[in-house]
């Protein structure tokens, strides 16, 4: 493409990609529309309808065909093809189980049952529009239906009324498009910006016109913001980086608006046994938490405010807007979930609303992202699959540290220690439940059986060591199960339970202070949640022996550049890299994106020189059965703009 006078002009190139790519997966719930049309999907919690051409569906626990967001595909949901509703492959007329199913070109679904019979369960329908540009974009290639888009009177079977057919086992992906423009100084108002995906559940972005409301606890003054960089403080409140509390319905009945807390102790919850050990924020701002005993509860719901004249707003530190000055009047707080308010997007950031003060605070926060887990050859290497920390004790200073890095070994006295010689903590005596330094020997162990533990290859742990003289009581091998329990195998075949590695989690993660070697100190101030945290219980993860979790860091966010060239990529489905070149031979990376919430990403080339031609291309990672595609373009500025 050629940029001249601000207009993008296509350049015909050999091997140029089509408007979309077709990938064959063989998965029956992967559906492609060959021709015009859209799948219709419904949010089961709100009843809201939307459309999409992205047929990357799956089956939920009840057999409904759903999108990645859990929206249910619509069609005739009965064998008589009379009722339009949620398509389900589990026939209600029989108790037999579905062992296989096929989606035909006309959308009909035929299931093969465990009793050898077939059942016709319904038909997927499609919708089409005379003015699809007027659809209201939502998330993950989904759009809301509007009257101005001029839909068909009702969805129709594929292959009818000019609609395309359905192809099962294939997916359609758009070819990414790259548009270019000179960077202009950022406007101070609160217009919708590009969303960047993050790994932080309390990074919340907004799609739509709404604003979060935060309250200064010192002055009780409320501010509006679209910079949804939040975290949970030691009291369980959801706060921004300036310490202001996010506002919303803070009771389980969603009637009272105030400071939002993700903490069961702040609710009218009679069975609460402590702080929430996990939580989830959905697109409607609903916050669901789970207690240490596995009980789920409603924490509350984030509310939005709308501004009558957002172009008049002036952003201040931490991305805040005054709700008492220009830009009013402000609407009364209301729930997200409509085109009038917008939607909450967790794990995302609208960087155009951030400022340097937010990034300065962010670099000092603890997020503890899960890293990749890889197998090792050392059985004392332990990884946590899920939440939690190991506790290790410095025996010299009697100080405990938290760590998620389980590179452990046995010292000469058969204590389980880290690389510093700090001793892993857990149950050392399964009879008394004593907690202390874990030892791998038979003292205090409980004899279980004279049979080898299931799934344990004793020869794997021999390492060529011959049996000692007193073989009846000597440890031949040992292993850890997923609950952290330690089992010993002796030479006489006896199996003992020696102890158990325990885990811990903390209510105030921000109080943990980084020490050396992936250790964290200041544990009492971080408010430990458990006395004895057994892996696999109370929201804690499980233990994987012979594996290590390798550390990962939160991707450093950068503010949009104020100079150079802006590259906006649309139709972005998979991880991609944007590269630049001046000679089409040597390419340099402009930027990378792991995923995109709205299928858009923006990059900035601050080294762009207008006096020379420059080329750009997109390398996008596709499924293994699809080749990597590249789309070179060239950019230059006309003589009048030099």
Buried (B, 14 or more C-beta within 10 A) or exposed (E): BBBBEEEBEEEEEEEEBEEEBEBBBEBBBBBBBBBBBBBBBBBBEEEBBBBBBBBBBEBEEEBBBBBEBBBBBBBBBBBEBEEBEBBBBBBEEBEBEBEEBEBBEBBBBBBBBEEEEEBBBBBBBBBBBEEBEBBBEBBBBBBBBBEEBEBBEEBBBBBEBEBBBBBBBBBBBBBBBBBBEBBEEBEEBBEBBBBBBBBBBBBBBBBBBBBBBBBBEEEEEBBBBBBBBBBBBBBBBBBBBBBBBBBBBBBBEBEEBBBBBBBBEBBEBEEBEBBBBBBBBBBBBBBBBBBBEEBEBBBBBBBBBBBEEBEBBEBBEBBBBBBEEEBBEBBEBBBBBBEEBBBBBBBBBBBBBBBEBBBEBBEEEBBBEBBEEEEBEBBBBBBBBBBBBBBBBBEEEEEBBBBBBBBBEBEEEBBBBBEEEBBBBBBBBBEEEEBEBBBBBBEBBEEEEEEBBEEBEBEEBEEEEEEEEEEEBBBBBBBBBEBBBBBBBBBEEBBBBBBBBBBBBBBBBBBBBEBEBBBBBBBEEBBBBBEBBBBBBBBBBBBBBBBBBEEEEBBEBEBBBEEBBBBBBBBBBBBBBBBBBBEEEEBEEBBBBBBBBBBBBBBBBEEBEBEEBBBBBBBBBBEEEBEEBBBBBBBBBEEEEE
